[in-house]
Amino acid sequence: MRRLGLAAAAAIALIFDATVPARAQWIVFDPNNYVQNVLTAARELQQITNQITSLQNEAQMLINQAKNLASLPYSSLQQLQSSIQRTQQLLAQAQRVAYDVQQIDHAFSTSYAPAASSQSDQLLISNAQSRWQDSYAATQDALRVQAGIVGNLDTNRIQMSALVTSSQSASGALQATQAGNQILALNAQQLADLTALVAAHGRAQSLEAAQRAAAKDQGREQLRRFLTPGQGYQSSNVQMFH
């Protein structure tokens, strides 16, 4: 009976094994393994997100650097140089006793020199006429310089407006710096115009003062000659202004 039972059990086992497909497998779910896989995938996704953010930041940094290195598209240098050249030309056109040390020394050793008894009346009158012409020319030169500087005001206004607009719309540090430098250059040009105006006005005043001083000295000499006994006054035809 024991042998018969074992044989029957073996037969049943063979029958069951024959009825199950050869490729069938049992699926086993492991929760711990699943959780670990999910966490690993999440960490990898976070790393990828961090890398994308880093690349975006680097790209924005490069864009900002390009903006900071971009040059200002507007330049007022040519207009400022033209204004300075116009003022310089007006100063260079100064008449008679101009802005030259040698000319000044020569004038004050001749027509502006103290009147001497050895000088003739005609020479004294000629020196007086020369001094008046110097003062007249210096006054005219000062007015011409003033007119030229006033003419530069409209150009300066246009340049200042353009530079301020460029500075406010600057896309980077370099553009803002260049706009600031050009505004400083405009201020320097205006200061040069002011210096030229002061020089021209001062020249006219100085020549006028020198003329008055020389005229007083010449008047004393002529009075001395008039009052000198035996010499007396001798009339003559004199053309003072022409």
trRosetta pair geometry for C-beta under 8 A, 3 or more apart (Angstrom, degrees):
i j d omega theta_ij theta_ji phi_ij phi_ji
1 4 5.5 -54 -147 37 32 115
1 5 6.4 36 153 -22 65 103
2 5 5.8 -53 -150 32 32 111
2 6 6.6 28 154 -16 64 104
3 6 5.9 -54 -149 36 34 109
3 7 6.3 34 154 -19 66 107
4 7 5.8 -55 -149 36 31 112
4 8 6.4 32 153 -21 64 105
5 8 5.7 -55 -149 34 31 111
5 9 6.5 31 154 -19 66 104
6 9 5.7 -53 -149 35 33 110
6 10 6.4 32 153 -18 66 105
7 10 5.7 -54 -149 36 32 110
7 11 6.4 34 152 -21 65 105
8 11 5.6 -54 -150 34 33 113
8 12 6.5 33 153 -20 65 103
9 12 5.8 -53 -150 34 33 111
9 13 6.4 34 152 -20 64 106
10 13 5.7 -54 -150 35 33 113
10 14 6.5 34 153 -20 65 104
11 14 5.8 -55 -151 34 32 110
11 15 6.4 32 152 -20 65 105
12 15 5.7 -54 -149 36 32 112
12 16 6.4 30 154 -17 67 106
13 16 5.9 -54 -146 37 31 108
13 17 6.2 29 156 -17 65 109
14 17 5.8 -57 -146 39 30 110
14 18 6.3 31 155 -22 64 108
15 18 5.8 -60 -153 34 29 112
15 19 6.6 23 154 -19 65 108
16 19 5.9 -60 -149 34 32 108
16 20 6.8 25 157 -17 67 106
17 20 6.3 -58 -148 32 33 106
20 24 5.9 -102 175 42 93 139
21 24 4.7 109 68 -26 93 103
29 34 7.3 1 -173 -38 85 133
30 33 3.9 44 100 18 119 117
30 34 6.4 163 88 -19 64 85
31 34 5.6 -59 -147 36 32 113
31 35 6.3 32 157 -20 68 104
32 35 5.9 -54 -150 34 30 110
32 36 6.5 29 153 -17 64 106
33 36 5.7 -55 -150 37 32 112
33 37 6.4 33 153 -20 65 106
34 37 5.8 -55 -150 35 31 112
34 38 6.5 31 153 -19 65 105
35 38 5.7 -55 -149 35 32 111
35 39 6.4 30 154 -17 66 106
36 39 5.8 -55 -146 38 31 110
36 40 6.3 33 155 -21 65 107
37 40 5.7 -54 -147 35 30 112
37 41 6.4 29 155 -17 64 106
38 41 5.8 -57 -150 37 30 110
38 42 6.4 31 152 -20 65 107
39 42 5.6 -54 -147 35 32 113
39 43 6.4 32 155 -18 65 104
40 43 5.9 -53 -149 36 31 109
40 44 6.5 29 154 -16 64 107
41 44 5.8 -56 -148 38 32 111
41 45 6.3 34 153 -21 65 106
42 45 5.6 -54 -148 36 32 112
42 46 6.4 33 153 -19 65 104
43 46 5.7 -53 -148 35 33 112
43 47 6.5 37 153 -21 64 104
44 47 5.6 -51 -149 34 34 115
44 48 6.5 35 152 -19 64 103
45 48 5.7 -53 -151 35 33 112
45 49 6.4 35 150 -19 65 104
46 49 5.5 -52 -147 36 34 113
46 50 6.3 36 153 -20 66 104
47 50 5.7 -52 -147 35 31 112
47 51 6.4 32 153 -19 63 105
48 51 5.7 -54 -150 35 32 113
48 52 6.5 34 152 -20 65 103
49 52 5.7 -53 -150 34 33 112
49 53 6.4 32 153 -17 66 105
50 53 5.7 -54 -148 38 32 111
50 54 6.3 34 153 -21 65 106
51 54 5.6 -52 -146 36 31 113
51 55 6.4 32 154 -18 64 104
52 55 5.8 -55 -150 36 31 110
52 56 6.4 32 151 -20 64 105
53 56 5.6 -54 -149 35 32 113
53 57 6.4 33 153 -19 65 104
54 57 5.7 -53 -149 36 32 111
54 58 6.4 31 153 -17 65 105
55 58 5.7 -53 -146 38 33 111
55 59 6.3 35 154 -20 65 105
56 59 5.7 -54 -148 35 31 112
56 60 6.4 30 154 -16 65 105
57 60 5.7 -55 -148 38 32 110
57 61 6.3 37 152 -23 65 105
58 61 5.4 -51 -147 33 33 116
58 62 6.5 35 153 -19 64 102
59 62 5.8 -52 -151 34 32 111
59 63 6.6 35 149 -20 64 103
60 63 5.4 -50 -149 34 36 114
60 64 6.3 36 152 -18 67 103
61 64 5.7 -53 -148 37 31 110
61 65 6.3 32 152 -19 65 105
62 65 5.6 -52 -146 37 32 112
62 66 6.4 36 153 -21 64 103
63 66 5.7 -54 -152 34 31 112
63 67 6.6 31 150 -18 64 104
64 67 5.6 -53 -151 35 35 112
64 68 6.3 34 152 -19 67 105
64 172 7.6 142 -175 -113 57 102
65 68 5.6 -53 -145 37 33 111
65 69 6.3 21 157 -10 66 110
66 69 6.0 -64 -146 44 29 104
66 70 6.6 47 151 -44 64 97
66 172 7.9 -134 104 -74 41 150
67 70 5.6 -40 -150 6 35 118
67 171 4.6 -109 -158 136 107 99
67 172 3.7 169 138 -67 75 114
68 172 3.9 -160 -89 -171 32 120
68 173 4.6 15 -142 27 93 96
68 174 5.7 105 167 -9 52 94
69 172 6.9 -51 13 136 32 161
69 174 5.8 66 -128 -9 20 148
70 171 6.1 2 61 74 139 115
70 172 5.4 120 38 23 94 135
70 174 6.3 165 62 66 44 121
70 175 6.0 -6 92 -47 88 111
71 174 6.4 -66 -94 131 42 124
71 175 6.9 117 172 -85 19 76
71 178 6.6 66 -159 -35 67 166
72 75 7.2 128 99 -67 103 69
72 166 5.9 66 -162 169 116 129
72 170 7.0 -43 -101 -113 97 99
72 174 7.5 -146 -33 125 78 79
72 175 4.5 126 -79 -139 78 74
72 178 4.0 -150 -4 91 127 134
72 179 5.7 158 -109 -54 150 79
72 182 7.6 -120 91 -12 159 135
73 166 7.7 -150 55 -133 74 118
74 162 6.0 -153 176 158 148 110
74 163 7.3 -160 111 -94 129 55
74 166 4.7 -120 43 -89 134 147
74 179 7.8 46 68 -100 106 90
75 78 7.1 74 117 0 101 89
75 182 7.1 -153 -141 -104 51 140
76 79 5.2 -58 -169 46 73 112
76 80 5.6 73 133 -26 90 105
76 159 4.5 94 -143 -149 140 113
76 162 6.7 145 -73 82 115 124
76 163 6.1 -49 -18 -63 141 111
76 182 5.2 112 36 -175 107 122
76 185 7.2 164 84 86 105 122
76 186 6.6 1 108 -69 147 106
77 80 5.9 -62 -147 39 28 108
77 81 6.2 27 158 -18 66 109
77 182 7.3 -94 -56 -122 72 101
77 185 7.1 -28 -102 140 68 162
78 81 5.8 -56 -146 38 29 110
78 82 6.4 32 154 -22 63 106
79 82 5.7 -53 -150 33 32 113
79 83 6.6 33 152 -20 64 103
79 155 5.9 -169 177 -178 112 114
79 158 7.9 -107 -176 87 160 110
79 159 5.6 -171 97 -80 141 126
80 83 5.8 -52 -151 33 34 111
80 84 6.5 30 153 -15 65 105
80 159 6.9 114 -62 -147 87 167
80 185 5.7 35 -177 139 175 108
80 186 6.2 -117 -99 -93 125 60
80 189 4.7 -129 -158 -61 98 151
81 84 5.8 -55 -147 39 34 109
81 85 6.2 35 154 -21 66 108
82 85 5.7 -55 -145 37 30 112
82 86 6.5 35 155 -22 64 102
82 155 7.8 -121 86 -165 110 159
83 86 5.8 -52 -152 31 31 111
83 87 6.8 26 153 -13 63 104
83 152 4.6 92 -148 -134 113 119
83 155 5.7 -172 -79 94 121 145
83 156 7.2 80 -115 -60 164 87
83 189 5.6 65 87 180 127 131
83 193 7.3 -45 154 -65 110 119
84 87 5.8 -57 -153 38 35 109
84 88 6.2 35 151 -19 68 107
84 189 5.7 -106 -60 -132 99 94
84 192 5.8 11 -119 102 99 153
85 88 5.5 -53 -143 38 34 113
85 89 6.3 38 156 -23 65 103
86 89 5.8 -52 -149 32 30 113
86 90 6.7 31 153 -18 62 103
86 148 5.6 -172 141 -167 104 117
86 151 7.5 -97 141 89 151 123
86 152 6.9 175 73 -72 133 108
87 90 5.7 -54 -153 34 34 111
87 91 6.6 32 151 -15 66 105
87 145 7.1 62 -148 -149 78 86
87 148 5.8 155 -96 126 61 130
87 149 6.6 56 -103 -78 111 78
87 152 7.2 -14 -53 -44 107 147
87 192 6.7 139 83 127 155 100
87 193 5.6 -133 -92 -105 153 72
87 196 4.9 -164 177 -8 119 174
88 91 5.7 -56 -149 38 35 110
88 92 6.1 33 153 -20 68 108
88 196 7.9 -114 -74 -100 44 139
89 92 5.6 -55 -144 38 32 111
89 93 6.4 31 155 -21 64 107
90 93 5.8 -58 -150 34 31 111
90 141 7.7 140 166 -166 84 77
90 144 5.6 -170 -154 126 112 101
90 145 4.9 147 134 -96 133 68
90 148 4.7 -126 -45 -11 155 160
90 196 7.4 83 78 171 112 136
90 200 8.0 -24 129 -81 109 143
91 94 6.2 -12 -176 -32 45 108
91 99 6.5 -6 174 4 101 143
91 145 6.7 58 -71 -102 70 121
91 196 5.8 -107 -62 -143 123 109
91 199 7.2 23 -122 95 121 133
91 200 7.1 -120 -103 -69 82 103
93 141 7.2 -178 99 -125 80 99
93 144 7.4 -73 86 114 124 152
94 98 3.9 130 94 -127 115 93
94 99 6.0 97 34 -8 158 86
94 137 7.8 99 -179 144 64 105
94 138 7.7 24 -159 -110 100 64
94 141 4.9 53 -122 -141 72 153
94 200 7.8 -153 -96 -116 114 88
94 203 7.4 -39 -143 138 139 166
95 98 7.1 158 62 -72 10 93
95 137 3.8 -108 84 -173 121 130
95 138 7.7 -129 62 -60 87 46
95 140 7.2 12 21 72 132 117
95 141 6.1 -159 16 -57 85 118
96 133 6.4 157 -83 124 157 95
96 134 5.0 -145 125 -110 146 70
96 137 4.7 118 14 63 120 158
96 138 7.6 -80 64 -47 114 79
97 103 5.6 164 -139 140 58 110
97 104 6.1 85 -166 -94 105 62
97 107 4.9 -5 -99 -46 121 164
97 134 5.0 28 9 -144 115 119
97 137 7.9 135 32 78 71 124
97 138 7.2 -22 66 -65 96 113
97 203 8.0 -177 106 -173 95 108
97 207 6.3 154 69 -102 134 126
98 103 5.8 41 44 72 73 163
99 199 7.1 19 -99 166 132 126
99 203 7.2 -79 -76 -90 84 142
100 103 4.1 69 79 11 107 112
100 104 6.7 177 86 -12 55 85
101 104 5.7 -58 -149 37 31 111
101 105 6.3 30 156 -18 67 107
102 105 5.8 -53 -145 37 31 110
102 106 6.3 31 156 -19 64 107
103 106 5.8 -57 -147 37 29 111
103 107 6.3 29 156 -20 65 107
104 107 5.9 -55 -147 35 30 110
104 108 6.4 15 160 -7 65 110
105 108 6.2 -64 -144 45 27 101
105 109 6.2 19 158 -14 64 114
106 109 5.9 -66 -147 41 28 106
106 110 6.3 3 161 -2 66 116
107 110 6.2 -75 -144 47 27 96
107 111 5.8 -38 -164 44 71 100
107 112 5.6 48 140 4 80 115
107 134 7.1 99 -155 -102 142 153
108 112 4.4 -46 -117 76 54 124
108 113 6.6 109 162 -66 46 65
108 210 7.4 -87 -100 -155 98 139
109 112 7.8 22 1 61 22 83
109 113 5.6 31 -169 -69 27 117
110 113 6.0 78 -20 -8 1 113
110 127 7.2 -160 141 -116 71 106
111 126 7.9 -107 -114 119 98 75
111 127 4.2 172 -143 -147 69 82
111 130 4.2 -101 -126 90 151 133
111 131 5.5 -178 149 -55 116 83
111 134 7.6 153 99 -21 145 136
111 214 7.5 37 140 -169 68 163
112 127 7.7 -175 -50 -176 30 110
112 131 6.4 117 -81 -98 77 113
112 210 5.4 -18 -134 168 133 117
112 211 8.0 -81 -108 -82 98 45
112 214 5.1 -106 -140 -75 62 140
113 116 7.8 -18 126 -20 110 102
113 127 7.9 -87 43 -143 78 147
113 214 8.0 60 49 -124 23 113
114 214 8.0 -142 -98 -126 37 73
114 217 5.4 -106 -137 175 71 148
115 119 6.2 -108 -159 46 70 139
115 124 5.9 40 -129 -117 117 110
115 127 7.9 179 -92 70 87 151
115 214 7.8 117 -37 -170 92 74
115 217 5.2 164 9 132 98 93
115 218 4.5 127 -52 -102 141 60
115 220 7.4 163 56 66 128 83
115 221 3.8 -118 113 -5 133 156
115 222 7.7 -51 164 -31 164 74
116 119 5.0 106 63 -11 79 99
116 221 7.5 4 22 -125 6 146
117 221 7.0 -154 -79 -151 57 107
117 224 7.8 -75 -96 104 98 133
117 225 7.8 157 -132 -76 79 99
119 123 4.6 -117 -173 83 97 129
119 124 5.6 114 124 -56 121 86
119 221 7.9 26 57 156 112 153
120 123 4.6 98 56 4 80 100
120 124 7.1 -141 97 -5 44 85
121 124 5.6 -53 -149 35 35 113
121 125 6.3 32 154 -16 67 105
121 222 7.6 85 -123 -114 91 97
121 225 7.7 -162 -80 114 101 166
121 236 7.1 130 107 29 138 146
122 125 5.8 -55 -148 39 32 109
122 126 6.2 34 152 -21 65 107
122 236 7.9 -82 -74 126 87 158
123 126 5.5 -53 -144 37 33 114
123 127 6.3 35 155 -20 65 103
124 127 5.9 -53 -149 34 30 110
124 128 6.5 30 152 -19 62 105
124 218 5.5 145 -166 -151 107 114
124 221 7.0 -152 -117 93 143 129
124 222 6.7 159 143 -68 158 104
125 128 5.6 -53 -149 35 34 113
125 129 6.4 35 153 -19 66 104
125 238 5.5 -106 -155 -148 158 129
125 240 7.3 -101 -168 -103 103 72
126 129 5.7 -53 -148 36 32 111
126 130 6.4 34 152 -20 65 106
127 130 5.6 -53 -147 36 33 113
127 131 6.4 34 154 -20 65 104
127 214 7.3 -119 141 164 112 132
127 218 7.2 -175 87 -91 118 141
128 131 5.8 -53 -149 34 31 111
128 132 6.5 32 153 -18 64 104
128 214 7.5 -176 -101 121 66 109
128 215 6.5 83 -127 -103 102 83
128 218 6.1 -155 -72 102 109 172
128 240 7.5 -43 107 -143 115 91
129 132 5.8 -53 -150 35 33 111
129 133 6.5 32 153 -18 65 106
129 240 6.2 -165 -91 -164 99 51
129 241 7.4 -174 -132 -84 95 45
130 133 5.7 -55 -150 37 32 111
130 134 6.5 37 150 -23 64 102
131 134 5.5 -49 -151 30 35 115
131 135 6.6 31 153 -15 65 103
131 207 7.8 179 -166 179 74 88
131 210 7.2 -138 -149 112 113 91
131 211 4.4 148 158 -118 113 89
131 214 5.6 -156 -101 74 162 143
131 215 7.3 -157 96 -54 150 88
132 135 5.8 -55 -151 37 34 109
132 136 6.2 35 152 -20 67 107
132 211 6.6 105 -79 -147 48 137
132 240 7.8 48 22 166 162 89
132 241 7.1 -84 119 -96 149 91
133 136 5.5 -52 -143 38 33 114
133 137 6.2 31 158 -17 66 107
134 137 6.0 -59 -147 39 27 107
134 138 6.2 26 156 -19 64 109
134 207 5.1 -136 132 -168 104 131
134 211 7.0 -178 71 -71 106 113
135 138 5.7 -55 -143 37 30 111
135 139 6.4 31 157 -20 64 105
135 204 7.2 86 -156 -159 63 69
135 207 4.9 -176 -92 124 66 106
135 208 4.9 95 -135 -87 118 66
135 211 4.9 -33 -49 -30 133 153
136 139 6.0 -57 -153 34 28 110
136 140 6.6 26 152 -15 63 107
137 140 5.6 -56 -150 38 34 112
137 141 6.2 35 152 -21 67 106
138 141 5.6 -52 -145 36 33 113
138 142 6.4 36 155 -21 65 103
138 200 8.0 171 -174 -172 75 67
138 203 5.2 -142 -153 125 116 94
138 204 4.1 167 135 -101 103 65
138 207 4.6 139 0 37 162 147
138 208 7.5 -137 78 -37 133 82
139 142 5.8 -52 -148 33 31 112
139 143 6.6 29 154 -16 63 105
139 204 4.9 103 -82 -144 53 127
139 208 7.7 68 -60 -61 104 116
140 143 5.8 -57 -151 37 32 110
140 144 6.4 32 152 -20 66 106
141 144 5.6 -55 -148 35 33 111
141 145 6.4 33 154 -18 66 103
141 200 5.9 -141 124 -151 90 106
141 203 7.2 -37 87 90 128 133
141 204 7.2 -173 63 -67 91 103
142 145 5.8 -53 -149 35 32 110
142 146 6.4 35 152 -19 64 105
142 200 4.1 152 -113 146 67 100
142 201 5.1 101 -147 -85 128 50
142 203 6.9 -173 -69 64 104 95
142 204 4.4 -50 -29 -28 142 139
143 146 5.5 -52 -148 36 34 115
143 147 6.4 36 153 -21 65 103
144 147 5.6 -51 -149 35 33 112
144 148 6.5 34 152 -19 64 104
145 148 5.7 -53 -149 36 33 112
145 149 6.4 31 154 -18 66 105
145 196 5.7 -148 -168 143 125 102
145 197 6.0 174 130 -101 113 56
145 200 4.0 -178 37 -37 155 169
146 149 5.9 -57 -148 37 31 109
146 150 6.4 31 154 -18 65 106
146 197 6.2 81 -91 -129 68 101
146 200 7.3 -145 -37 91 76 141
146 201 7.9 71 -61 -63 109 100
147 150 5.7 -54 -147 37 32 111
147 151 6.4 36 151 -22 63 105
148 151 5.5 -54 -152 34 33 115
148 152 6.7 35 150 -23 64 101
149 152 5.5 -50 -154 29 37 114
149 153 7.4 57 146 -41 60 88
149 193 4.5 130 -129 -176 105 113
149 194 7.8 112 -148 -70 144 41
149 196 6.9 176 -71 80 120 114
149 197 5.5 -19 -27 -66 165 115
150 153 5.7 -29 -163 -3 41 118
151 154 7.1 -48 -175 22 42 102
151 155 7.8 32 139 -3 64 108
152 155 5.4 -60 -159 44 53 113
152 156 5.8 55 146 -25 81 106
152 189 7.9 -143 174 146 138 110
152 193 5.9 -142 68 -102 152 149
153 156 5.6 -56 -147 38 32 112
153 157 6.3 36 154 -24 65 103
154 157 5.6 -48 -148 30 33 114
154 158 6.7 32 154 -17 63 103
155 158 5.9 -56 -152 35 33 109
155 159 6.3 27 154 -14 67 109
156 159 5.8 -58 -144 41 32 109
156 160 6.1 34 158 -22 67 107
156 186 6.4 128 -145 -169 87 106
156 189 7.3 -168 -101 97 108 119
156 190 6.2 81 -131 -79 148 105
157 160 5.9 -54 -146 35 27 111
157 161 6.5 27 157 -17 62 107
158 161 6.0 -58 -152 36 29 110
158 162 6.4 24 154 -15 65 109
159 162 5.8 -57 -146 39 32 109
159 163 6.1 28 158 -18 68 109
159 186 5.7 178 117 -109 125 130
160 163 5.9 -58 -143 39 28 108
160 164 6.2 27 160 -17 65 108
160 183 7.3 75 -128 -126 70 86
160 186 6.1 156 -79 157 78 160
161 164 6.1 -56 -145 37 27 108
161 165 6.4 26 156 -17 62 109
162 165 5.8 -58 -150 38 30 111
162 166 6.3 29 154 -18 65 108
163 166 5.6 -53 -144 38 33 111
163 167 6.2 35 155 -22 65 105
163 179 5.6 148 -171 -163 79 84
163 182 5.2 -152 -124 102 127 114
163 183 5.1 160 141 -73 142 84
163 186 6.7 -138 1 -19 161 145
164 167 5.6 -52 -146 35 31 113
164 168 6.4 28 157 -16 64 106
164 179 8.0 123 -95 174 19 120
164 183 7.5 81 -68 -94 67 125
165 168 6.0 -58 -147 38 29 107
165 169 6.3 4 162 3 65 114
166 169 6.2 -71 -141 52 27 94
166 170 6.6 58 153 -64 63 83
166 175 7.3 -127 163 173 91 100
166 179 4.8 -172 105 -109 101 122
167 170 5.7 -21 -155 -24 33 116
167 176 6.0 77 -151 -136 73 65
167 179 3.6 177 -81 132 81 146
167 180 6.6 96 -116 -56 125 65
167 183 7.1 -1 -51 -36 142 131
170 175 3.7 174 -149 107 99 110
170 176 4.1 161 99 -65 163 72
170 179 5.9 -121 -66 -3 128 138
171 175 5.9 62 40 23 64 152
172 175 5.2 97 57 12 73 101
172 176 7.1 -137 101 -3 38 92
173 176 5.7 -60 -149 40 33 110
173 177 6.1 32 155 -20 68 108
174 177 5.7 -55 -146 37 30 111
174 178 6.2 28 156 -17 65 107
175 178 5.8 -54 -144 38 30 109
175 179 6.3 32 156 -19 64 106
176 179 5.8 -54 -148 36 30 112
176 180 6.4 31 153 -18 63 106
177 180 5.6 -56 -151 37 32 112
177 181 6.3 33 152 -21 66 104
178 181 5.6 -50 -145 34 34 113
178 182 6.5 32 155 -18 65 104
179 182 5.9 -56 -149 36 31 109
179 183 6.5 34 151 -20 64 104
180 183 5.6 -53 -150 34 34 112
180 184 6.5 35 151 -17 65 103
181 184 5.6 -53 -152 36 34 113
181 185 6.5 38 147 -22 65 102
182 185 5.3 -46 -147 33 38 116
182 186 6.5 44 150 -22 64 99
183 186 5.5 -47 -151 32 35 114
183 187 6.7 38 148 -18 63 101
184 187 5.5 -50 -151 35 36 114
184 188 6.4 39 149 -21 65 102
185 188 5.4 -50 -149 34 35 114
185 189 6.5 38 151 -21 65 101
186 189 5.6 -50 -149 33 34 112
186 190 6.5 33 152 -16 64 103
187 190 5.7 -54 -149 38 33 111
187 191 6.3 36 151 -20 65 105
188 191 5.5 -53 -147 37 33 113
188 192 6.4 38 151 -22 64 102
189 192 5.5 -49 -150 32 33 114
189 193 6.7 36 150 -19 63 100
190 193 5.6 -48 -151 33 36 113
190 194 6.5 37 149 -18 65 103
191 194 5.5 -51 -148 37 35 113
191 195 6.3 40 151 -22 65 103
192 195 5.5 -50 -147 35 33 114
192 196 6.4 35 152 -19 64 103
193 196 5.7 -54 -150 36 32 112
193 197 6.4 34 151 -21 65 105
194 197 5.6 -52 -148 34 33 113
194 198 6.4 32 154 -17 65 104
195 198 5.8 -54 -148 37 31 109
195 199 6.3 31 153 -20 65 108
196 199 5.6 -55 -146 37 31 112
196 200 6.2 27 157 -17 66 107
197 200 6.0 -55 -145 38 28 107
197 201 6.2 22 159 -12 64 111
198 201 6.0 -59 -143 43 27 107
198 202 5.8 28 158 -19 65 113
199 202 5.8 -57 -141 40 25 110
199 203 6.3 30 156 -24 62 105
200 203 5.7 -51 -149 30 29 113
200 204 6.7 27 154 -16 62 104
201 204 5.9 -55 -152 36 33 110
201 205 6.4 29 153 -15 66 108
202 205 5.7 -56 -145 40 33 110
202 206 6.0 34 157 -22 68 108
203 206 5.8 -56 -143 36 27 110
203 207 6.3 22 160 -14 64 107
204 207 6.1 -58 -146 39 27 106
204 208 6.3 27 155 -19 63 109
205 208 5.7 -58 -148 38 30 112
205 209 6.3 28 155 -17 66 106
206 209 5.8 -54 -147 38 30 109
206 210 6.2 30 153 -18 65 107
207 210 5.5 -51 -143 39 33 112
207 211 6.2 40 153 -25 64 103
208 211 5.6 -50 -149 32 31 115
208 212 6.7 30 153 -17 63 102
209 212 5.8 -53 -150 35 34 109
209 213 6.4 31 153 -17 65 106
210 213 5.7 -55 -146 39 33 111
210 214 6.2 29 157 -15 67 108
211 214 5.9 -58 -145 41 28 107
211 215 6.1 30 155 -23 64 109
212 215 5.6 -54 -144 35 29 113
212 216 6.5 32 156 -20 63 103
213 216 5.9 -53 -152 32 31 110
213 217 6.6 27 152 -14 63 107
214 217 5.6 -56 -149 40 35 111
214 218 6.1 33 154 -17 68 108
215 218 5.7 -55 -143 41 31 110
215 219 6.1 38 154 -25 64 105
216 219 5.6 -51 -146 33 30 115
216 220 6.7 32 154 -19 62 101
217 220 5.9 -51 -154 31 32 111
217 221 6.7 29 150 -15 64 105
218 221 5.6 -55 -150 38 36 111
218 222 6.2 33 154 -16 69 106
219 222 5.8 -56 -144 40 31 108
219 223 6.2 32 156 -20 65 106
220 223 5.7 -55 -146 37 30 111
220 224 6.4 34 153 -22 64 104
221 224 5.6 -50 -149 32 32 114
221 225 6.6 30 153 -17 63 103
222 225 5.7 -52 -148 36 34 110
222 226 6.3 38 151 -24 65 105
223 226 5.5 -53 -146 34 33 114
223 227 6.3 16 159 -6 67 110
224 227 6.2 -68 -146 46 27 99
224 228 6.3 45 152 -46 64 99
225 228 5.5 -37 -147 5 34 120
225 231 6.2 -91 -174 114 72 148
226 232 7.8 8 -155 -172 50 25
226 233 5.4 20 -135 -78 87 97
228 231 4.4 25 89 23 109 126
239 242 5.8 34 152 -51 120 113
